[in-house]
Amino acid sequence: MMAALTVQLVIATLFSQVSASLPKTSYFKMVDIWLIFCIGITFLVILFHALIDRIAHPPPPHNNNNNMPQQHHHHPLNPKTAPTPTPPTTTGTRAVVWQVQPYMGSKLDKKKNPLMETEGRTHRVVHVTKMTVPVVFLLFNIGYWGYIFSN
């Protein structure tokens, strides 16, 4: 993102220098359109960087009551290891023994995992931005050079 900001500043400087060295006219020159597009495309890249950063690193949820402890979500017990009561003891009470095994997760749980969703969403947005910038640049060039060579 820092490189895109630096490029933005360099292009703005070039734009002001080129505009100052050319004769003043009441209409846009083709070099003006080209430099304005370059400023616009680097601004688009900066927006994409900010969007990807926001999706990849979402802000933590806001907790209005700081005195309340945060609730932790635990995975449910594996149904195969549900509590199994032991036979009654001589005192007439029953003891409950819990068999707890480490939860390894499943494919279904991975789809619901917010971290996995964020990672997948980030990859999709990166892919879209990698395609969008070259497509916008190509379409602009087709129109720009098509207009120049048609005159």
N, CA, C and O atoms as a GROMACS GRO file, in nm:
protein
  604
    1MET      N    1   0.082  -0.118   0.000
    1MET     CA    2   0.000   0.000   0.000
    1MET      C    3   0.088   0.125   0.000
    1MET      O    4   0.052   0.227  -0.060
    2MET      N    5   0.201   0.118   0.067
    2MET     CA    6   0.290   0.234   0.070
    2MET      C    7   0.344   0.265  -0.069
    2MET      O    8   0.362   0.381  -0.106
    3ALA      N    9   0.369   0.160  -0.146
    3ALA     CA   10   0.418   0.183  -0.283
    3ALA      C   11   0.311   0.252  -0.366
    3ALA      O   12   0.342   0.340  -0.446
    4ALA      N   13   0.185   0.211  -0.349
    4ALA     CA   14   0.076   0.273  -0.425
    4ALA      C   15   0.060   0.420  -0.385
    4ALA      O   16   0.032   0.504  -0.471
    5LEU      N   17   0.076   0.450  -0.258
    5LEU     CA   18   0.068   0.591  -0.215
    5LEU      C   19   0.183   0.673  -0.273
    5LEU      O   20   0.163   0.788  -0.313
    6THR      N   21   0.302   0.614  -0.278
    6THR     CA   22   0.417   0.684  -0.336
    6THR      C   23   0.394   0.707  -0.485
    6THR      O   24   0.422   0.816  -0.536
    7VAL      N   25   0.344   0.606  -0.554
    7VAL     CA   26   0.313   0.621  -0.697
    7VAL      C   27   0.209   0.729  -0.718
    7VAL      O   28   0.218   0.808  -0.812
    8GLN      N   29   0.110   0.733  -0.628
    8GLN     CA   30   0.005   0.836  -0.637
    8GLN      C   31   0.066   0.976  -0.628
    8GLN      O   32   0.029   1.064  -0.705
    9LEU      N   33   0.156   0.995  -0.536
    9LEU     CA   34   0.221   1.126  -0.520
    9LEU      C   35   0.307   1.161  -0.642
    9LEU      O   36   0.308   1.276  -0.686
   10VAL      N   37   0.380   1.064  -0.695
   10VAL     CA   38   0.464   1.089  -0.812
   10VAL      C   39   0.378   1.125  -0.933
   10VAL      O   40   0.411   1.218  -1.007
   11ILE      N   41   0.268   1.053  -0.953
   11ILE     CA   42   0.181   1.083  -1.067
   11ILE      C   43   0.118   1.221  -1.052
   11ILE      O   44   0.105   1.294  -1.150
   12ALA      N   45   0.078   1.257  -0.930
   12ALA     CA   46   0.021   1.390  -0.909
   12ALA      C   47   0.125   1.499  -0.940
   12ALA      O   48   0.091   1.602  -0.997
   13THR      N   49   0.250   1.475  -0.903
   13THR     CA   50   0.356   1.570  -0.934
   13THR      C   51   0.379   1.579  -1.084
   13THR      O   52   0.394   1.689  -1.139
   14LEU      N   53   0.382   1.465  -1.151
   14LEU     CA   54   0.396   1.465  -1.298
   14LEU      C   55   0.280   1.538  -1.364
   14LEU      O   56   0.300   1.616  -1.458
   15PHE      N   57   0.161   1.514  -1.315
   15PHE     CA   58   0.044   1.579  -1.372
   15PHE      C   59   0.055   1.731  -1.362
   15PHE      O   60   0.026   1.803  -1.458
   16SER      N   61   0.096   1.780  -1.246
   16SER     CA   62   0.107   1.926  -1.229
   16SER      C   63   0.220   1.983  -1.315
   16SER      O   64   0.206   2.092  -1.370
   17GLN      N   65   0.331   1.910  -1.328
   17GLN     CA   66   0.442   1.959  -1.411
   17GLN      C   67   0.407   1.959  -1.559
   17GLN      O   68   0.438   2.053  -1.632
   18VAL      N   69   0.341   1.851  -1.603
   18VAL     CA   70   0.302   1.843  -1.745
   18VAL      C   71   0.199   1.950  -1.776
   18VAL      O   72   0.206   2.015  -1.880
   19SER      N   73   0.103   1.968  -1.688
   19SER     CA   74  -0.002   2.068  -1.711
   19SER      C   75   0.057   2.209  -1.715
   19SER      O   76   0.011   2.294  -1.791
   20ALA      N   77   0.158   2.234  -1.634
   20ALA     CA   78   0.220   2.368  -1.631
   20ALA      C   79   0.302   2.394  -1.757
   20ALA      O   80   0.316   2.508  -1.799
   21SER      N   81   0.359   2.288  -1.816
   21SER     CA   82   0.445   2.308  -1.932
   21SER      C   83   0.368   2.314  -2.064
   21SER      O   84   0.424   2.357  -2.164
   22LEU      N   85   0.243   2.274  -2.066
   22LEU     CA   86   0.163   2.277  -2.189
   22LEU      C   87   0.083   2.406  -2.196
   22LEU      O   88   0.056   2.469  -2.093
   23PRO      N   89   0.044   2.446  -2.317
   23PRO     CA   90  -0.037   2.568  -2.330
   23PRO      C   91  -0.173   2.552  -2.260
   23PRO      O   92  -0.230   2.442  -2.258
   24LYS      N   93  -0.221   2.661  -2.206
   24LYS     CA   94  -0.351   2.659  -2.138
   24LYS      C   95  -0.462   2.649  -2.242
   24LYS      O   96  -0.465   2.724  -2.339
   25THR      N   97  -0.554   2.554  -2.220
   25THR     CA   98  -0.669   2.537  -2.309
   25THR      C   99  -0.793   2.521  -2.223
   25THR      O  100  -0.784   2.492  -2.104
   26SER      N  101  -0.910   2.539  -2.286
   26SER     CA  102  -1.035   2.527  -2.212
   26SER      C  103  -1.088   2.383  -2.214
   26SER      O  104  -1.192   2.354  -2.155
   27TYR      N  105  -1.018   2.294  -2.280
   27TYR     CA  106  -1.063   2.156  -2.291
   27TYR      C  107  -0.953   2.063  -2.237
   27TYR      O  108  -0.839   2.105  -2.219
   28PHE      N  109  -0.990   1.940  -2.212
   28PHE     CA  110  -0.894   1.839  -2.166
   28PHE      C  111  -0.809   1.792  -2.283
   28PHE      O  112  -0.862   1.764  -2.391
   29LYS      N  113  -0.681   1.783  -2.262
   29LYS     CA  114  -0.592   1.725  -2.361
   29LYS      C  115  -0.583   1.574  -2.333
   29LYS      O  116  -0.617   1.529  -2.224
   30MET      N  117  -0.537   1.498  -2.430
   30MET     CA  118  -0.528   1.352  -2.412
   30MET      C  119  -0.429   1.316  -2.303
   30MET      O  120  -0.448   1.217  -2.233
   31VAL      N  121  -0.323   1.394  -2.287
   31VAL     CA  122  -0.227   1.368  -2.180
   31VAL      C  123  -0.293   1.390  -2.044
   31VAL      O  124  -0.261   1.321  -1.947
   32ASP      N  125  -0.385   1.488  -2.036
   32ASP     CA  126  -0.459   1.510  -1.911
   32ASP      C  127  -0.545   1.388  -1.878
   32ASP      O  128  -0.548   1.342  -1.764
   33ILE      N  129  -0.614   1.338  -1.978
   33ILE     CA  130  -0.699   1.220  -1.956
   33ILE      C  131  -0.614   1.101  -1.914
   33ILE      O  132  -0.653   1.026  -1.824
   34TRP      N  133  -0.498   1.083  -1.979
   34TRP     CA  134  -0.411   0.971  -1.943
   34TRP      C  135  -0.363   0.982  -1.798
   34TRP      O  136  -0.368   0.884  -1.724
   35LEU      N  137  -0.318   1.099  -1.758
   35LEU     CA  138  -0.267   1.116  -1.621
   35LEU      C  139  -0.378   1.108  -1.517
   35LEU      O  140  -0.357   1.056  -1.408
   36ILE      N  141  -0.496   1.159  -1.550
   36ILE     CA  142  -0.610   1.146  -1.457
   36ILE      C  143  -0.647   0.999  -1.441
   36ILE      O  144  -0.679   0.955  -1.330
   37PHE      N  145  -0.643   0.923  -1.551
   37PHE     CA  146  -0.670   0.780  -1.539
   37PHE      C  147  -0.564   0.712  -1.452
   37PHE      O  148  -0.597   0.627  -1.369
   38CYS      N  149  -0.439   0.748  -1.470
   38CYS     CA  150  -0.332   0.687  -1.387
   38CYS      C  151  -0.353   0.718  -1.239
   38CYS      O  152  -0.332   0.632  -1.154
   39ILE      N  153  -0.394   0.840  -1.208
   39ILE     CA  154  -0.425   0.875  -1.069
   39ILE      C  155  -0.543   0.792  -1.020
   39ILE      O  156  -0.542   0.742  -0.908
   40GLY      N  157  -0.643   0.777  -1.105
   40GLY     CA  158  -0.762   0.699  -1.068
   40GLY      C  159  -0.732   0.552  -1.045
   40GLY      O  160  -0.783   0.492  -0.951
   41ILE      N  161  -0.648   0.492  -1.130
   41ILE     CA  162  -0.619   0.349  -1.117
   41ILE      C  163  -0.534   0.323  -0.992
   41ILE      O  164  -0.552   0.221  -0.925
   42THR      N  165  -0.441   0.414  -0.961
   42THR     CA  166  -0.364   0.394  -0.837
   42THR      C  167  -0.451   0.417  -0.714
   42THR      O  168  -0.431   0.352  -0.612
   43PHE      N  169  -0.548   0.507  -0.723
   43PHE     CA  170  -0.643   0.524  -0.613
   43PHE      C  171  -0.727   0.398  -0.596
   43PHE      O  172  -0.757   0.358  -0.484
   44LEU      N  173  -0.766   0.335  -0.707
   44LEU     CA  174  -0.839   0.209  -0.701
   44LEU      C  175  -0.756   0.100  -0.633
   44LEU      O  176  -0.809   0.022  -0.554
   45VAL      N  177  -0.628   0.095  -0.663
   45VAL     CA  178  -0.539  -0.003  -0.598
   45VAL      C  179  -0.531   0.024  -0.448
   45VAL      O  180  -0.532  -0.070  -0.368
   46ILE      N  181  -0.524   0.151  -0.408
   46ILE     CA  182  -0.520   0.185  -0.266
   46ILE      C  183  -0.650   0.142  -0.198
   46ILE      O  184  -0.647   0.088  -0.088
   47LEU      N  185  -0.764   0.165  -0.264
   47LEU     CA  186  -0.892   0.121  -0.208
   47LEU      C  187  -0.897  -0.031  -0.194
   47LEU      O  188  -0.946  -0.082  -0.093
   48PHE      N  189  -0.846  -0.103  -0.293
   48PHE     CA  190  -0.844  -0.249  -0.285
   48PHE      C  191  -0.756  -0.296  -0.169
   48PHE      O  192  -0.792  -0.390  -0.098
   49HIS      N  193  -0.641  -0.231  -0.150
   49HIS     CA  194  -0.555  -0.267  -0.036
   49HIS      C  195  -0.628  -0.246   0.097
   49HIS      O  196  -0.621  -0.331   0.186
   50ALA      N  197  -0.696  -0.136   0.109
   50ALA     CA  198  -0.769  -0.108   0.233
   50ALA      C  199  -0.882  -0.208   0.253
   50ALA      O  200  -0.906  -0.253   0.365
   51LEU      N  201  -0.953  -0.244   0.146
   51LEU     CA  202  -1.061  -0.341   0.154
   51LEU      C  203  -1.010  -0.478   0.196
   51LEU      O  204  -1.068  -0.544   0.282
   52ILE      N  205  -0.901  -0.522   0.135
   52ILE     CA  206  -0.844  -0.653   0.168
   52ILE      C  207  -0.794  -0.654   0.311
   52ILE      O  208  -0.811  -0.753   0.383
   53ASP      N  209  -0.731  -0.545   0.354
   53ASP     CA  210  -0.683  -0.538   0.491
   53ASP      C  211  -0.798  -0.543   0.590
   53ASP      O  212  -0.788  -0.608   0.695
   54ARG      N  213  -0.908  -0.476   0.558
   54ARG     CA  214  -1.025  -0.476   0.647
   54ARG      C  215  -1.088  -0.614   0.654
   54ARG      O  216  -1.132  -0.656   0.761
   55ILE      N  217  -1.094  -0.686   0.541
   55ILE     CA  218  -1.153  -0.819   0.541
   55ILE      C  219  -1.062  -0.919   0.609
   55ILE      O  220  -1.108  -1.005   0.684
   56ALA      N  221  -0.932  -0.909   0.585
   56ALA     CA  222  -0.837  -1.004   0.643
   56ALA      C  223  -0.820  -0.984   0.793
   56ALA      O  224  -0.796  -1.080   0.865
   57HIS      N  225  -0.833  -0.862   0.840
   57HIS     CA  226  -0.815  -0.830   0.982
   57HIS      C  227  -0.935  -0.750   1.032
   57HIS      O  228  -0.923  -0.629   1.051
   58PRO      N  229  -1.050  -0.815   1.052
   58PRO     CA  230  -1.167  -0.739   1.097
   58PRO      C  231  -1.145  -0.687   1.239
   58PRO      O  232  -1.071  -0.747   1.318
   59PRO      N  233  -1.210  -0.576   1.271
   59PRO     CA  234  -1.195  -0.523   1.407
   59PRO      C  235  -1.260  -0.617   1.507
   59PRO      O  236  -1.356  -0.687   1.473
   60PRO      N  237  -1.210  -0.621   1.630
   60PRO     CA  238  -1.272  -0.708   1.730
   60PRO      C  239  -1.412  -0.659   1.763
   60PRO      O  240  -1.440  -0.539   1.752
   61PRO      N  241  -1.501  -0.750   1.803
   61PRO     CA  242  -1.637  -0.706   1.836
   61PRO      C  243  -1.635  -0.610   1.954
   61PRO      O  244  -1.557  -0.626   2.048
   62HIS      N  245  -1.721  -0.511   1.948
   62HIS     CA  246  -1.726  -0.409   2.052
   62HIS      C  247  -1.806  -0.463   2.170
   62HIS      O  248  -1.918  -0.511   2.153
   63ASN      N  249  -1.748  -0.457   2.289
   63ASN     CA  250  -1.814  -0.504   2.410
   63ASN      C  251  -1.850  -0.382   2.494
   63ASN      O  252  -1.762  -0.314   2.546
   64ASN      N  253  -1.982  -0.355   2.507
   64ASN     CA  254  -2.025  -0.236   2.582
   64ASN      C  255  -2.004  -0.250   2.731
   64ASN      O  256  -1.980  -0.151   2.800
   65ASN      N  257  -2.013  -0.371   2.783
   65ASN     CA  258  -1.999  -0.392   2.925
   65ASN      C  259  -1.866  -0.460   2.952
   65ASN      O  260  -1.854  -0.582   2.934
   66ASN      N  261  -1.768  -0.383   2.994
   66ASN     CA  262  -1.634  -0.439   3.014
   66ASN      C  263  -1.625  -0.523   3.141
   66ASN      O  264  -1.529  -0.599   3.157
   67ASN      N  265  -1.722  -0.511   3.234
   67ASN     CA  266  -1.718  -0.587   3.357
   67ASN      C  267  -1.763  -0.732   3.338
   67ASN      O  268  -1.729  -0.819   3.418
   68MET      N  269  -1.838  -0.756   3.233
   68MET     CA  270  -1.888  -0.891   3.208
   68MET      C  271  -1.779  -0.975   3.144
   68MET      O  272  -1.714  -0.930   3.050
   69PRO      N  273  -1.757  -1.097   3.193
   69PRO     CA  274  -1.659  -1.182   3.126
   69PRO      C  275  -1.712  -1.226   2.990
   69PRO      O  276  -1.831  -1.247   2.972
   70GLN      N  277  -1.620  -1.238   2.897
   70GLN     CA  278  -1.660  -1.281   2.763
   70GLN      C  279  -1.692  -1.429   2.765
   70GLN      O  280  -1.624  -1.509   2.830
   71GLN      N  281  -1.796  -1.464   2.694
   71GLN     CA  282  -1.835  -1.604   2.686
   71GLN      C  283  -1.749  -1.673   2.581
   71GLN      O  284  -1.726  -1.620   2.472
   72HIS      N  285  -1.703  -1.790   2.616
   72HIS     CA  286  -1.625  -1.869   2.523
   72HIS      C  287  -1.714  -1.977   2.466
   72HIS      O  288  -1.789  -2.043   2.539
   73HIS      N  289  -1.706  -1.995   2.336
   73HIS     CA  290  -1.787  -2.097   2.272
   73HIS      C  291  -1.708  -2.227   2.269
   73HIS      O  292  -1.596  -2.232   2.218
   74HIS      N  293  -1.768  -2.330   2.325
   74HIS     CA  294  -1.703  -2.460   2.328
   74HIS      C  295  -1.774  -2.553   2.232
   74HIS      O  296  -1.894  -2.541   2.208
   75HIS      N  297  -1.700  -2.646   2.177
   75HIS     CA  298  -1.760  -2.746   2.091
   75HIS      C  299  -1.843  -2.841   2.176
   75HIS      O  300  -1.804  -2.872   2.288
   76PRO      N  301  -1.956  -2.887   2.124
   76PRO     CA  302  -2.036  -2.982   2.202
   76PRO      C  303  -1.962  -3.114   2.216
   76PRO      O  304  -1.870  -3.144   2.140
   77LEU      N  305  -2.004  -3.189   2.314
   77LEU     CA  306  -1.942  -3.319   2.334
   77LEU      C  307  -1.973  -3.409   2.216
   77LEU      O  308  -2.077  -3.398   2.152
   78ASN      N  309  -1.883  -3.496   2.188
   78ASN     CA  310  -1.903  -3.594   2.084
   78ASN      C  311  -2.016  -3.686   2.128
   78ASN      O  312  -2.010  -3.738   2.239
   79PRO      N  313  -2.120  -3.708   2.044
   79PRO     CA  314  -2.232  -3.793   2.088
   79PRO      C  315  -2.187  -3.934   2.125
   79PRO      O  316  -2.251  -3.999   2.208
   80LYS      N  317  -2.080  -3.980   2.068
   80LYS     CA  318  -2.032  -4.115   2.100
   80LYS      C  319  -1.974  -4.121   2.240
   80LYS      O  320  -1.962  -4.229   2.299
   81THR      N  321  -1.938  -4.005   2.293
   81THR     CA  322  -1.879  -4.003   2.427
   81THR      C  323  -1.968  -3.929   2.524
   81THR      O  324  -1.919  -3.855   2.610
   82ALA      N  325  -2.098  -3.948   2.513
   82ALA     CA  326  -2.193  -3.884   2.604
   82ALA      C  327  -2.171  -3.938   2.745
   82ALA      O  328  -2.110  -4.044   2.763
   83PRO      N  329  -2.219  -3.866   2.844
   83PRO     CA  330  -2.197  -3.914   2.980
   83PRO      C  331  -2.261  -4.051   3.001
   83PRO      O  332  -2.375  -4.074   2.962
   84THR      N  333  -2.186  -4.137   3.062
   84THR     CA  334  -2.238  -4.272   3.091
   84THR      C  335  -2.242  -4.291   3.241
   84THR      O  336  -2.140  -4.282   3.309
   85PRO      N  337  -2.360  -4.318   3.294
   85PRO     CA  338  -2.369  -4.338   3.438
   85PRO      C  339  -2.303  -4.470   3.479
   85PRO      O  340  -2.304  -4.568   3.404
   86THR      N  341  -2.246  -4.470   3.596
   86THR     CA  342  -2.187  -4.593   3.650
   86THR      C  343  -2.292  -4.665   3.734
   86THR      O  344  -2.391  -4.604   3.775
   87PRO      N  345  -2.271  -4.789   3.758
   87PRO     CA  346  -2.368  -4.861   3.839
   87PRO      C  347  -2.378  -4.799   3.978
   87PRO      O  348  -2.283  -4.737   4.026
   88PRO      N  349  -2.493  -4.816   4.044
   88PRO     CA  350  -2.508  -4.756   4.176
   88PRO      C  351  -2.404  -4.812   4.273
   88PRO      O  352  -2.366  -4.929   4.268
   89THR      N  353  -2.360  -4.724   4.361
   89THR     CA  354  -2.264  -4.766   4.462
   89THR      C  355  -2.340  -4.817   4.584
   89THR      O  356  -2.463  -4.815   4.589
   90THR      N  357  -2.266  -4.862   4.681
   90THR     CA  358  -2.329  -4.919   4.801
   90THR      C  359  -2.400  -4.813   4.882
   90THR      O  360  -2.488  -4.846   4.961
   91THR      N  361  -2.364  -4.687   4.865
   91THR     CA  362  -2.430  -4.583   4.943
   91THR      C  363  -2.560  -4.538   4.878
   91THR      O  364  -2.632  -4.456   4.935
   92GLY      N  365  -2.593  -4.590   4.763
   92GLY     CA  366  -2.718  -4.555   4.698
   92GLY      C  367  -2.709  -4.435   4.605
   92GLY      O  368  -2.810  -4.397   4.546
   93THR      N  369  -2.594  -4.375   4.590
   93THR     CA  370  -2.580  -4.262   4.498
   93THR      C  371  -2.518  -4.311   4.370
   93THR      O  372  -2.449  -4.413   4.367
   94ARG      N  373  -2.541  -4.238   4.266
   94ARG     CA  374  -2.482  -4.274   4.135
   94ARG      C  375  -2.376  -4.170   4.101
   94ARG      O  376  -2.395  -4.050   4.122
   95ALA      N  377  -2.268  -4.217   4.050
   95ALA     CA  378  -2.162  -4.127   4.002
   95ALA      C  379  -2.171  -4.121   3.850
   95ALA      O  380  -2.193  -4.224   3.785
   96VAL      N  381  -2.154  -4.005   3.795
   96VAL     CA  382  -2.157  -3.989   3.649
   96VAL      C  383  -2.014  -3.968   3.603
   96VAL      O  384  -1.942  -3.880   3.652
   97VAL      N  385  -1.974  -4.050   3.507
   97VAL     CA  386  -1.840  -4.040   3.451
   97VAL      C  387  -1.852  -3.982   3.311
   97VAL      O  388  -1.927  -4.032   3.227
   98TRP      N  389  -1.778  -3.876   3.287
   98TRP     CA  390  -1.778  -3.813   3.156
   98TRP      C  391  -1.655  -3.860   3.080
   98TRP      O  392  -1.543  -3.851   3.129
   99GLN      N  393  -1.679  -3.910   2.962
   99GLN     CA  394  -1.568  -3.946   2.875
   99GLN      C  395  -1.553  -3.834   2.773
   99GLN      O  396  -1.637  -3.817   2.685
  100VAL      N  397  -1.448  -3.759   2.786
  100VAL     CA  398  -1.425  -3.646   2.697
  100VAL      C  399  -1.303  -3.674   2.612
  100VAL      O  400  -1.196  -3.707   2.662
  101GLN      N  401  -1.323  -3.661   2.482
  101GLN     CA  402  -1.213  -3.680   2.388
  101GLN      C  403  -1.185  -3.546   2.320
  101GLN      O  404  -1.276  -3.464   2.308
  102PRO      N  405  -1.062  -3.524   2.276
  102PRO     CA  406  -1.033  -3.399   2.204
  102PRO      C  407  -1.120  -3.388   2.080
  102PRO      O  408  -1.140  -3.486   2.008
  103TYR      N  409  -1.170  -3.269   2.058
  103TYR     CA  410  -1.255  -3.245   1.941
  103TYR      C  411  -1.167  -3.212   1.822
  103TYR      O  412  -1.093  -3.114   1.825
  104MET      N  413  -1.175  -3.293   1.719
  104MET     CA  414  -1.090  -3.275   1.602
  104MET      C  415  -1.157  -3.193   1.493
  104MET      O  416  -1.092  -3.154   1.396
  105GLY      N  417  -1.287  -3.167   1.507
  105GLY     CA  418  -1.356  -3.089   1.406
  105GLY      C  419  -1.400  -3.173   1.288
  105GLY      O  420  -1.361  -3.290   1.276
  106SER      N  421  -1.478  -3.114   1.203
  106SER     CA  422  -1.524  -3.182   1.083
  106SER      C  423  -1.528  -3.081   0.970
  106SER      O  424  -1.506  -2.962   0.991
  107LYS      N  425  -1.556  -3.130   0.851
  107LYS     CA  426  -1.564  -3.040   0.736
  107LYS      C  427  -1.678  -2.940   0.754
  107LYS      O  428  -1.666  -2.824   0.714
  108LEU      N  429  -1.788  -2.985   0.814
  108LEU     CA  430  -1.900  -2.896   0.838
  108LEU      C  431  -1.862  -2.784   0.933
  108LEU      O  432  -1.900  -2.669   0.911
  109ASP      N  433  -1.787  -2.816   1.039
  109ASP     CA  434  -1.745  -2.714   1.135
  109ASP      C  435  -1.650  -2.614   1.072
  109ASP      O  436  -1.654  -2.496   1.106
  110LYS      N  437  -1.564  -2.659   0.981
  110LYS     CA  438  -1.470  -2.568   0.917
  110LYS      C  439  -1.544  -2.465   0.832
  110LYS      O  440  -1.498  -2.351   0.818
  111LYS      N  441  -1.658  -2.505   0.775
  111LYS     CA  442  -1.735  -2.409   0.696
  111LYS      C  443  -1.795  -2.302   0.786
  111LYS      O  444  -1.814  -2.188   0.742
  112LYS      N  445  -1.824  -2.335   0.910
  112LYS     CA  446  -1.886  -2.239   1.000
  112LYS      C  447  -1.783  -2.162   1.081
  112LYS      O  448  -1.819  -2.068   1.153
  113ASN      N  449  -1.657  -2.198   1.072
  113ASN     CA  450  -1.552  -2.132   1.148
  113ASN      C  451  -1.531  -1.991   1.092
  113ASN      O  452  -1.499  -1.978   0.974
  114PRO      N  453  -1.548  -1.886   1.172
  114PRO     CA  454  -1.532  -1.749   1.119
  114PRO      C  455  -1.393  -1.723   1.063
  114PRO      O  456  -1.379  -1.648   0.966
  115LEU      N  457  -1.290  -1.783   1.122
  115LEU     CA  458  -1.155  -1.764   1.071
  115LEU      C  459  -1.142  -1.822   0.931
  115LEU      O  460  -1.079  -1.761   0.844
  116MET      N  461  -1.200  -1.940   0.910
  116MET     CA  462  -1.194  -2.001   0.777
  116MET      C  463  -1.277  -1.919   0.677
  116MET      O  464  -1.238  -1.905   0.561
  117GLU      N  465  -1.391  -1.866   0.723
  117GLU     CA  466  -1.473  -1.784   0.633
  117GLU      C  467  -1.397  -1.658   0.593
  117GLU      O  468  -1.400  -1.618   0.476
  118THR      N  469  -1.329  -1.595   0.688
  118THR     CA  470  -1.254  -1.473   0.660
  118THR      C  471  -1.140  -1.502   0.563
  118THR      O  472  -1.114  -1.424   0.471
  119GLU      N  473  -1.072  -1.614   0.584
  119GLU     CA  474  -0.961  -1.650   0.495
  119GLU      C  475  -1.010  -1.675   0.354
  119GLU      O  476  -0.948  -1.630   0.258
  120GLY      N  477  -1.122  -1.746   0.341
  120GLY     CA  478  -1.178  -1.773   0.208
  120GLY      C  479  -1.227  -1.647   0.141
  120GLY      O  480  -1.206  -1.628   0.021
  121ARG      N  481  -1.292  -1.559   0.219
  121ARG     CA  482  -1.341  -1.433   0.164
  121ARG      C  483  -1.224  -1.346   0.119
  121ARG      O  484  -1.231  -1.282   0.014
  122THR      N  485  -1.116  -1.345   0.198
  122THR     CA  486  -0.999  -1.266   0.161
  122THR      C  487  -0.939  -1.315   0.030
  122THR      O  488  -0.904  -1.234  -0.056
  123HIS      N  489  -0.928  -1.447   0.014
  123HIS     CA  490  -0.873  -1.500  -0.112
  123HIS      C  491  -0.962  -1.465  -0.231
  123HIS      O  492  -0.911  -1.436  -0.339
  124ARG      N  493  -1.094  -1.469  -0.212
  124ARG     CA  494  -1.184  -1.433  -0.322
  124ARG      C  495  -1.169  -1.286  -0.359
  124ARG      O  496  -1.165  -1.252  -0.478
  125VAL      N  497  -1.160  -1.198  -0.259
  125VAL     CA  498  -1.146  -1.055  -0.287
  125VAL      C  499  -1.012  -1.027  -0.355
  125VAL      O  500  -1.005  -0.947  -0.448
  126VAL      N  501  -0.905  -1.093  -0.310
  126VAL     CA  502  -0.774  -1.075  -0.373
  126VAL      C  503  -0.781  -1.119  -0.519
  126VAL      O  504  -0.726  -1.053  -0.607
  127HIS      N  505  -0.847  -1.230  -0.545
  127HIS     CA  506  -0.859  -1.279  -0.682
  127HIS      C  507  -0.937  -1.179  -0.768
  127HIS      O  508  -0.898  -1.151  -0.882
  128VAL      N  509  -1.046  -1.125  -0.714
  128VAL     CA  510  -1.125  -1.027  -0.790
  128VAL      C  511  -1.043  -0.902  -0.818
  128VAL      O  512  -1.048  -0.848  -0.929
  129THR      N  513  -0.967  -0.855  -0.719
  129THR     CA  514  -0.888  -0.734  -0.742
  129THR      C  515  -0.775  -0.758  -0.841
  129THR      O  516  -0.739  -0.669  -0.918
  130LYS      N  517  -0.718  -0.878  -0.838
  130LYS     CA  518  -0.612  -0.910  -0.935
  130LYS      C  519  -0.666  -0.909  -1.077
  130LYS      O  520  -0.593  -0.882  -1.172
  131MET      N  521  -0.793  -0.940  -1.092
  131MET     CA  522  -0.854  -0.940  -1.226
  131MET      C  523  -0.908  -0.801  -1.263
  131MET      O  524  -0.905  -0.763  -1.380
  132THR      N  525  -0.957  -0.727  -1.166
  132THR     CA  526  -1.023  -0.600  -1.194
  132THR      C  527  -0.927  -0.495  -1.247
  132THR      O  528  -0.956  -0.428  -1.346
  133VAL      N  529  -0.812  -0.479  -1.182
  133VAL     CA  530  -0.719  -0.373  -1.223
  133VAL      C  531  -0.671  -0.393  -1.368
  133VAL      O  532  -0.677  -0.298  -1.446
  134PRO      N  533  -0.624  -0.512  -1.406
  134PRO     CA  534  -0.583  -0.527  -1.547
  134PRO      C  535  -0.698  -0.511  -1.646
  134PRO      O  536  -0.677  -0.458  -1.755
  135VAL      N  537  -0.818  -0.556  -1.610
  135VAL     CA  538  -0.932  -0.542  -1.701
  135VAL      C  539  -0.967  -0.394  -1.719
  135VAL      O  540  -0.992  -0.350  -1.831
  136VAL      N  541  -0.969  -0.318  -1.610
  136VAL     CA  542  -0.997  -0.174  -1.620
  136VAL      C  543  -0.890  -0.106  -1.704
  136VAL      O  544  -0.921  -0.022  -1.789
  137PHE      N  545  -0.764  -0.142  -1.681
  137PHE     CA  546  -0.654  -0.082  -1.758
  137PHE      C  547  -0.666  -0.117  -1.906
  137PHE      O  548  -0.646  -0.031  -1.992
  138LEU      N  549  -0.700  -0.242  -1.936
  138LEU     CA  550  -0.715  -0.285  -2.076
  138LEU      C  551  -0.831  -0.212  -2.144
  138LEU      O  552  -0.816  -0.163  -2.256
  139LEU      N  553  -0.944  -0.204  -2.076
  139LEU     CA  554  -1.059  -0.135  -2.136
  139LEU      C  555  -1.031   0.013  -2.160
  139LEU      O  556  -1.068   0.068  -2.263
  140PHE      N  557  -0.965   0.076  -2.064
  140PHE     CA  558  -0.930   0.217  -2.084
  140PHE      C  559  -0.836   0.233  -2.203
  140PHE      O  560  -0.856   0.323  -2.285
  141ASN      N  561  -0.736   0.147  -2.214
  141ASN     CA  562  -0.641   0.157  -2.325
  141ASN      C  563  -0.708   0.135  -2.459
  141ASN      O  564  -0.676   0.203  -2.557
  142ILE      N  565  -0.801   0.041  -2.465
  142ILE     CA  566  -0.872   0.018  -2.592
  142ILE      C  567  -0.948   0.144  -2.632
  142ILE      O  568  -0.942   0.187  -2.748
  143GLY      N  569  -1.020   0.204  -2.537
  143GLY     CA  570  -1.094   0.326  -2.568
  143GLY      C  571  -1.003   0.444  -2.597
  143GLY      O  572  -1.029   0.522  -2.689
  144TYR      N  573  -0.898   0.459  -2.518
  144TYR     CA  574  -0.806   0.573  -2.533
  144TYR      C  575  -0.734   0.569  -2.667
  144TYR      O  576  -0.738   0.666  -2.744
  145TRP      N  577  -0.668   0.457  -2.696
  145TRP     CA  578  -0.592   0.447  -2.820
  145TRP      C  579  -0.684   0.435  -2.941
  145TRP      O  580  -0.647   0.479  -3.051
  146GLY      N  581  -0.800   0.378  -2.924
  146GLY     CA  582  -0.897   0.373  -3.033
  146GLY      C  583  -0.942   0.513  -3.072
  146GLY      O  584  -0.957   0.543  -3.190
  147TYR      N  585  -0.964   0.597  -2.972
  147TYR     CA  586  -1.003   0.736  -3.000
  147TYR      C  587  -0.888   0.812  -3.066
  147TYR      O  588  -0.910   0.887  -3.162
  148ILE      N  589  -0.767   0.795  -3.017
  148ILE     CA  590  -0.652   0.867  -3.074
  148ILE      C  591  -0.628   0.826  -3.219
  148ILE      O  592  -0.605   0.912  -3.304
  149PHE      N  593  -0.632   0.698  -3.247
  149PHE     CA  594  -0.601   0.653  -3.384
  149PHE      C  595  -0.719   0.673  -3.479
  149PHE      O  596  -0.701   0.666  -3.601
  150SER      N  597  -0.838   0.697  -3.427
  150SER     CA  598  -0.952   0.721  -3.517
  150SER      C  599  -0.953   0.865  -3.570
  150SER      O  600  -1.019   0.895  -3.669
  151ASN      N  601  -0.880   0.954  -3.504
  151ASN     CA  602  -0.875   1.094  -3.549
  151ASN      C  603  -0.762   1.120  -3.641
  151ASN      O  604  -0.744   1.232  -3.688
   0.00000   0.00000   0.00000
